[in-house]
Amino acid sequence: MIKFSCLLVALGLACLSCKSEGTNKNQDNSTAALKIEELLDHRYKKLVAYQVDSLGFPRSFTKSKNHIRKVASKDWTSGFFPGNLWQLYKLTGDKVYMEKASKWTAFVEKEKLNNHTHDMGFKVFSSFGEGYKITRDNHYKRIIIESANTLITRYNKNVESIRSWDFNADVWTFPVIIDNMMNLELLFEATKLSQDSIYHKIAIKHANTTLKNHFRADGSTWHVLDYNPNSGKVKSRITHQGIHDNSVWSRGQAWAIYGYTMAYRYTKDDTYLNRAVATANYMTTHKNMPEDGVPYWDLDHQAIPNISRDVSAAAIMASALLELYSYTNNKRFLNYSIKVITTLKTETYILGQDVNAPFILDHSFGDWSKKLEMNEPIVYGDYYFLQALLRLKDLKQQI
């Protein structure tokens, strides 16, 4: 595995939290970096050692109860664990990760026909999509296209968006959440793989509707918009996981930055790039953003600083900002991402060797509305952390 300290040297950038001064300091830093790499390697092996279970995808871990929360493939997070294994294969070159990834990925296949959720991208593209990048397996390709066909059945021509949730039907008529931008990658890729433009066109429609209605003047985003499915008009702008309707729910802002950066990748539409830049600027300069770049789970929470951080939001932003840097050449985005990754690669955030659970990072924050997974290791925090490491590695190779 490529050492992170080597990546910084190759990029010609100093670590923003550990500038060295003198030989002894360099030696201390090298020793610390080696210790962290060994700890990470130990955590990685916990993932590959986890017993394969078609009904038990690991989602999160409650340390106080020593309890691994397991979910079925229908859960929106199911694709991340196989995705983590695929990414670990790319990071390490060790085929044991690829072998385990293929076993776990197979258990997600039945979700290709599940039209009761918008989370097809999270489930299928994080698993089969990652696998296809490595294997070029035609079976994986077919699963991706079939899943895209299922996802677009949730598209409404009047709203020009894909419906997010089906629950709370007595409260919402046609809810669309900012998270839904992430599932568009599956559609964009399906058009590339099939040469059928329908997926690409629907993805653009959804992105444009979200662009028009989901963002505040300051660059931040609401979590949930409820639409009238007949007229297409916005009925309400609310939150489901933030502290209040007009708050800055950190993971939602991260989804927005990532989603529009990704949409620019496929379309080269400057309006998408500008949207990503504006929200990135808003978040990276927010008055309540901690110096280390790992945000509080909601930046408008009245109890700051006495609330939990959200490592998952930090990892999503770090990964997104690396791609955003590749399009803008804005070194501030690169530096910010490196700062976050450097912060996450410390014993504060990496789970200790004594934790026997298939996770890497601690202190992600889940669903405030359900009081669920608050300040715990969560599988998608690991996924975007690993993706950020891979993107930084790729960036080094391009320079």
N, C-alpha and C positions, 0 to 999 in steps of 0.2 A: 504494500500500500504506500502511496506517495505521502511523505510526511508533510504536514501543513506548513511547518516552518520553512521547508524547501520551496513551497509554493510562493510564500511571501517574498523570499529572496529572488525567485525567478521573475516575479512581477515587479521587482524593484520597489517594493513598498514596505515600510516599517509596520510592525504590528502596533496598532493604535493603543493597545493596553499594556504593552511590555517592551518598550524601547530599551535596547541594551546599552550599557555604559561600561566599557572595559572588559578585559578577558574573563575575570571571575564572573561577571554578570552574564556574559555569553555562555559560560559553562553552566551556570545555574539555570538559564533558560533552556539550554539543550537538554539538561537532565530532566527538567520539568516537562518539556515537550515529549521526551521519550516515555516518561511515566504516563502521560495522558494517552499517547498512542497505544501503549500496552493495555491501559484500562479500556480504551475503545475496542481494541481487538478482543478483549475478554467479553465485552458486551455483545459484539457481533456474533461471537460463538454461541452466546445464549440463544440467539435467534435460530441458528441452524440446528441447535440441539433440541429445540422444542418439538414435542411429539406431534406428528401429523394427525389432524382430526378434521374430518369433513364438516363437522357441525360445530367446531369450536375455534373460530378465528380469534386470536388474541386482540383485544381492543384496548384495554387499559389495565392498570394495576393499582390496587389500594394497599399501600405499604402497611398501614396500621392493622389491617386484617390479613396481610400476606395473601391477598386474593387477586387472581387474574380474572378479569371480566372477559368472558368468551361470548361470541355472537355467531349467528348463522350467516350464510352468504347473502341473505336479503338485507342485512344491515349495511348502511351506507359506507361503513369503514372496512368492509371485508377485503377489498382489493389492496389495501395498503400493506398488509403483512407479506403477501407474495411479492408485492412491488418492492418492499424493503430487501427481500432476498435477491431479487433480480439486480437491484442496484448494488448490493454487496458483492455480487459476482463481478460487476463491472469495476468496482473499486479495488477488489483484491485479486481477481483472476482465478480464484479458487472455485473449481467446478462443483464442489459440494454445495455451494450456495445456489447454483443454477439447478442442480438436481432437486433440491428441496423446493425451490421456487416453482418448478414445473408441476410438482405434486400439489402444492397449495393452489396454484392457478387453476388447475382442472376443476376444483371444487366450486369455482365462481361461475363456471360456464352456464349453468341453468338460469342465471340472472339475465341472460341475453333476451329472454322473453318476458321479463318482469316489467309490465307497463304501469305498475302502481307507484313508481318512484321516478324522480328526475335524476337520481344519483348514479346513472349508468356510467358516466365518465369516471367518477370516483371508484366505482367497483370494477368495471371492465377495463378501462384504459390504464388504471394504475397497476393492473395485474397482466392482462393479455397484451395491453399496449407496450408495457415494459418488456414483456417476453418477446413480442414480435420484433422489437428493435434489435434484439440479440440473435434470435433464432431464424427469423424470416420464415417461420412456419406458416404454411398456407391455411392450416386449420385455425390458427390464431387470427389470421387476417379475416377469415369468414366470420368469426365470432365478433370481431370489432364491427364489421359492416352490419351484421344481424342486430347487434345491440343498438347501433345508430338508427336502424329502422324502427326499433321499439321506442327509442327515445322521442323520435319526431311525432309519434302518435299523440304526444302530450302538447303539441304545438297548437295554438289557437290563432287563427288568421285575423280575428278582430283585435285581439290584444297585441298580436305579432310577438308573442313570447311563448316559451315553454313553461307549463304549469309546474310549480315546485312541489308543494305538498298536497296531500289529500285529506289529512286529518284536520280537526277543528272546522269542519264544514259548516257548523252553526255560527262560526265567527268570521271566516274568510270565504270569499266566493271564488277568487282565482289568485292565490298567493304566488308571488315570485320573489325569491330571495337572492341577495347578491352572490351567495355561494354558487348559484346556478351558472354563473359565468364560467366556472371551472369545468363544467360538463361539455362545454362547446368544443373543447379540444378533440373529443371523440368524434364529433360531427365533421370538423375540418379534416381530420385524418381519414374518415370514412370516404369523403370525396376524393382524396388523393389515392386511396387504395382501390376504389371502385370506378373512378372517373364519372360518377353520377353527381351532378352539381346540386341536387336537392338538399343535401346535408349542409353544404357550405352556405347556400342561400338562407336556410332557416337559422343557422348560426349567426349570420350577419343581421337578420331581422331581430333576433333576440338581443344581440349586443347593442343594436341601435336603439331599441326600446328602453333597455336598461340605461344606456347613456343619456337618454332624454329625460328620464323620470326618476332615476335612483339617487342622483347626486345633489348635494347641497352646494350653495354658492362658495363655501370655503374649501371645497374639494373632498370633503368627507362623504360617506354614503349611509343611507338608511339600510336597515337589515331587510325588512319585509315591505313589499308594496302589494296591496290588494287591489285587483282590477275588476271592473265590470266586464264579464266575458262577452257580453252582447255589444256594448258600445266601445269597449277598449279603453274607457276612461279610468283614471286612478281614483279609487274609493278612499284609500287611506295609506299613510306612510307610518310604519310602526316598527317596533323591535320584537323579537322573540327571545333573544339571548343576551341582549345588552341590558344595562342597568335601567334605562328609560328610553322612550321612543326617539328622542333626539340626541342620544348619546353616541360616543365614538367607541363602538364595540371593536376591539383591536383586530380580531380575526377577520371580521367583515371587511375592514379596510385592506387587510392583506389579500383577501380573495379578490378585491377590486383591482389592486395593483397588478397582481399576477394575471388575472383574467384578461385585462385589456392589453397587457404586454404580450400575452400569448395570442390574442386576437390580431394584434399588429403583425406578429410573425407570419400569419397565414394570409393577411390581406394587404399589408403595407399601407393601410389607411391611417393617415396622420392624425385623424381625430381620435383614434384609439390610443395612439402613442401619447398624444397630448393629455388624454384622460389619465393614463397610467402615471405620467410625469407629475401631473397636478396633485394626485392623491399621494404619490410617493413623497413629494415635497411637503405636503401637509403633515404626513405622519412622521417623517424624519426630523421635522423642526417643531413638533408639537411641544408645548410648554410642559406637559406632564409626561413626556417620554423620558424614561431613565437614561442616564448617561451611557450605559452599556448597550442600549438598543433593544433590550428585551422588555416589551411593553407590559404595563399593567393590563389585566384582561379587559378593562374598559377605561379609557383615558378620561372619562368624565365622572368617574366614581367619586363620591363625596368623601370617601374614607382614604383616598390616596395619601400617603404611601403605605398604609396598613392594609393592603389587599394583595391578592396573588398576582404574580406575573403570568404571562402566557407564552411559553416556549414555542408552542405550535405557531402562533402568530409571528413570532420572531423568525422562525425557520422559513415560513412561507414568504415573508418579506425578503429575507436574505437571498433566497433562490430567485425570486422575481427581480430583485434589483440587479443581480448579475446579468440576467438577460436584458434588462432595461439598459444597463451600461453598454452592452454590445451594440445597441441601436443608437444610443445618444452620445457615447464617448464621454459621458459626464463622470469624472473621477469621483465625485462625491458619492454617487450611488455605489461604485465599486468599494470605496473606503468604508462606507456604512455597512455593506454586506460583510466585508472582512472583519470589521469590528464585532458584528453579531456572531459570526462563526467562531471567532476567537473566544468570545465570551462563553458560547455554548460548549466549547471544547475545554472546559475546566471541571474540576471536581464538584463545583457548586451545582452544575447541571447534569453531568454524566452520572448515571446510577452506579453505585459502588459494586465492588466485586461480590459482596455478600448477598446481593439481591438476586434471587433465583427466579427471574422472569424475563420473557423475550422482548425486552425493551432497552432503549439506549439512553434516552434523555428523561429527566424528571421535570416537573413544574409546568406541565401544560394545563390549560383550563378549558373545560368542556362546556356544559350547558347549564347556565345559571337558572334558566326557567324551571329546570327539573332538579336543581341542586345536585347535579351529576358530574362526576369526574372533575372536581375542582381542585387544582394543584396536584395533579397525578401524572405519571407516565402515560401518554396516549399514543397510539400507533401512528397517527398521521403527523405528529410532531417529528417522529423519527424519519418518516418518509421524506419530508421536505428538507430535513437536515442532510440526509444522505444525497438528495438531489442537488443541494447547494454545494456539497463537497465535490460532486461529479462535475458540476458546471464550472467550479473554480479550476478543477483539473483540466477541463477542456479549454478554458480560457488561457491557461498557461501554454498549452500546446499550440495555440493559434498565434501567440506573440512571437 
